[in-house]
Amino acid sequence: MIDFNKARIAFKNYVAHYDPSQDLIRLKIVHTYAVMDLTKRLCDALHVTEKQTSLAMLIGLLHDIGRFEQYVRYGTFVDYESIDHAKLGCDILFQEGLIRQFVQEDDYDQIIYDAIYEHNKFKVKEGYDEETLFYINMIRDTDKLDNFRVKETEKVETLLRCEMKDLVLEDITPKVYDDFMAHKLIYGPDRQSHLDMWISLAAFIYDFNFPESRDYIRKQDYINRSFDRIHPQREEVKKRYETLRQEANRFLAS
């Protein structure tokens, strides 16, 4: 049985080595707890067992454990410019043995490893059994769900490392625009501007695994709340930006 008090204390002790006065460190600590709470909410909506809920929440607690060391080493959370934070997290947990501080039994190790490793991938590799895939899909959904809260509560400048006065003058890359309109995730290296990065986060709606996840975004009106935070100044960019907003809302409504 998973002891959540022990797991929470272990997480608190681990992140105590990092400086929460740094915006991105603080952001990831808050994000971790929010993902865990969203996992509980989604599991309740799906009426899964208490055991499944506990394991899914533990994965939520651990999914971004690699982010902290990634930021210390590279000063960025952009994986393709630094290191795959999911793989780094798996190495820290399983190669360095940190996992035993969170859960004593090793019964769940493979599922935890697979779910964390796959949570940030552009596409999940094939071959997982149905049970493992449930936990992979769960953390991929709840991680993306909380990104909409993050986009609303954090400063745009903190998230994108760009001043708003410069951001509103940027363009939307044609490949990013076309993929969004085709209901596709945006591939990280295809993003050429900070505005592309913002749009790519909204495209997360196209990769949800559970209808309840899409319903959550729709009911919270997160698409409009997200798009409302940035106001492109160039008229042609503004028109395409609004077209993307409309397409996302149509997708959620359908």
N, C-alpha and C positions, 0 to 999 in steps of 0.2 A: 504493500500500500504506500502511496506517495505521501510523504509528510510535507505539507505545503508551508508550514511554519519554518521548518528546517530549510526548505528551498528558498524562501523569501530572505531569510537571514543570510544564507550563503550568497545570494545575489547582492544584497546590501553590502556585505563584506567585500565582495569582489569589486564593485564599482567604487568603493571608498578609496581605491588606489588612483582614481581619476578625478580630475578637477571639475566639479559641477558648476563652477562659475563660468566656465567656457560654454557658450550657448549650445554648441552642437553636442557636447557631452550631456548637458542637462536635457536637451531634447530627446536623446536616445534613452535616457533613464525613464523619463515620463512616457515615452512611446512604448517601452517594454511593458510597463504596468497597464497601459491602455489596451495594448494588444491582448494581454492576458484577460482583461475584463471583457473585451469584445468576444474572445473565444468562449468564455462562459456564457455570454448572451446568445451566441450562435448555436452552441451545443444545446442550450435549453430550448431554443426554437426548433431544433431538429429532433428533440426528445431522445437523445442518445443516453447511454448508461452513465452512471456516476464515475465508473472506472475510465471510460472513454473521455469524459469531461476533464478528469484530473490529469490524464496524460496529455491531452491537448493543451491544457493550461500550462503545464510544465514546459512543453515545447514553446509556447508563447513567451514564457519567462526567459527561455534560453536562446531564442531564435537569433537575436542580434548580439550575442555575447562577443562576437568577433569585431563589432563596430568600434569598441573602445580602444582596442589595441591598434586597429586600422588607423584611427584618427591620430593616435600618438605617433605612429611610425611614419605616416604619409601626409597627415594634415588635410585629408579629404575623405569623403564618404563615396566618392565616385569609383566604383570597382574597376572599371576598365582603364582608369588612370593610376590605379594603385594595386589592389589585391582583392580577390574574391572574398568578401567578408564572411560569407557562409562557410566556405572551406576553412578559412582561418578559425572561425568559431568551432568547427568540428575538430580541428587539430588541437585547439586549446582544451576542449572538453575531453576528447578521447585519447589523443596521443599524450597529452600532459597530465591526464587523469583527473581533471577538475570536475568531471561529471559526478564522481562519488561524493562530492561535497553537497550535491543537490538531491541525489537519490541513491539510497544504499544498494538496492537490488540492481542487477545488471540485465534483468528480464526485458527491459524496455530499450536497451541501448541501441539496437539496430534501427528501430522505428524512430527514435529521437534523432539519431545521426542522419537518417535518410530525409526526414522532414526538414531539419535545419539546412542540410546541404542543398535541398531543392527549393527552399522557400524563395530564393531570389533569382532563380534561373529564368531565362526568357521562355524556355519551354521545358517541361518536365520530361525526362527520359522515359522510355517505355520499359515495361517489364516488372513494375511493382505489383504486389498483390493488392487485393481490394482493401484490406485493413490498413496497410501502409499508405495507400493512396488517399484514404480518408484523412489521415493526419497531415499529409502533404498539402492536400487541397484546403484543409482548414486553416493552416498557418499562412498559406498564400493569400487566402481571402481576408483573414483578420488583419494581417500586416498591411494589405492594400487599403482596407477599410479605414484604419487609423491614419493613413497618410492624408485622407481628406480632412480630418480634424487638425492634423499638423499644419496643413496648408492654410487653414483658417486662423489658427491661434498664434503661429509663429510669424515673425517678421519676414516678408518676402526677401529682403536683403540677406537675412541669415540663411535662408534655405537655398537661395540661388547664387549667393556671393556676387551680387550685382546691384548697383544703385538703381532705384526705381526710375530716375530721370533718364538713365541709359536703356533700361529694360523696355520702356514704352516706345522707344524708337527702333527696336529690333524687328527683324522679319521672321516669318514662319517658313521654315524650309519646306519646299514642295513635297519631298518624300514623307516628311512628318505629317503634313496636311493630308496627303493622299492615303496614308496608312490609317490615320484617325478616321477619315470618312469611310474607309473600308472596314471599320470596326476591328482594327488590329492593334495589338500592343506596339509601342514605339521602341525600336531597337536602340539602345543607349548610344552607340557610336554614330547613329544617323542624326543625332541632335546636334545642330550647328549653332544654336543660339540659346540664351537663357530662357527666352520665350518658348522655344521648343521643349525645354526641360519642364516648364510649367504645364504645357499642353500634354506632355507624355504622362504626367501624373494623373491627369483626368482620364486618360485612355485606359487606366486600370479597370474601368468598368467593363471593358471588353474581355477581361480574363477571369471574372468571378466564376467559381465552380458551383455555388449554391444560389438558387433564386432568392433566398432570404437576404443574401449580401446585396444584391441589386436593389431589393425592396428597401433596405436600410438607407442606401444612398439616395434613392428617390424620395423617401419620406422625409429625410433630413434636408432635401433640396440642395445637396452638396455641390451639384454641378453648377448651378447658378451662383451659389455662394463663392465657389472657387473662381469662376470666370469674372465675377464682379470685383475681384481684388486687383485686377490689372486692366488698364484702359489704354490700349495701343493708340498712338497719336497719328500714325500714318493711315490715311483713309482706306487704302487698299488692304492693309494688314487688319485694320479694324473690321472690315467686311468679312474677311476669311475667318477671323477669330470668332465673330458672332455666328457664322455658319457652322463652325465646329461646336459651339455651344448648343445650337438648335439640333444638330445631329445627335449629340450625346443625350439630350433630353428625349428625343424621339425614340432612341434605342431603349432607354429606361422605361418609357411609357409603354413600349410594345412587349 
